[in-house]
């Protein structure tokens, strides 16, 4: 049996290690797991949360406050209605509401909320922001993961979450996101993430952008699976 870090029990255990086992902390953990389990999620789900937490663990030595980064990972898509910017703001407000009752110090609550808001636009990360670099790199780790078809599955899940958006509008919006990412000098700010994922992520993004600009949204999964050679 494959060990799945994204199961509710595994996530609840990870939260208790991070936030403690007080009644308020356990209640907050249960709420967060429930939010990440919402049925409308296709990519921003428990598997994504577990993957981001694992990536934070991999990069934690480069963070100034690893605990704040892990808390931000838990909250960064806790509210997810497919409304970029607004979702992150509401998620940050949720962190500000829930964390004080869990006994998290005010400075760490503020840093957690700041980091959550930062995930709305990874390309505005300021130089020298160690915590922000680790969180943003962990959030974008999926772009550079090895494995033929893994990126295609990610792209298809994103399209599924925006199934209500017509193909042409989705194609334009998604292409704009990809162009902004590709225009950044470094997708990954930490040294470790840059070495591990930068080249493969750029290849994946470039391939998806080519498919989108060719107007082949309906064949995105098949096109990426056939066209990507990395991994």
Secondary structure, DSSP 4 states (H G I P E B T S, - for coil): ----TTSHHHHHHHHHHHH-SSHHHHHHHHHHHHHHT-TT-SSSSHHHHHHHHHHHHHHGGG-S-HHHHHHHHHHTTSS-SS-TTHHHHHHHHHHHHHTGGGT--HHHHHHHHHHHHHTT-GGGPPTT-HHHHHHHHHHTGGGG--STTHHHHHHHHHHHHTTTS-HHHHHHHHHHHHHHHHHSS-S--SHHHHHHHHHHHHHHHHHHHHHHHTT-GGGHHHHHHHH----
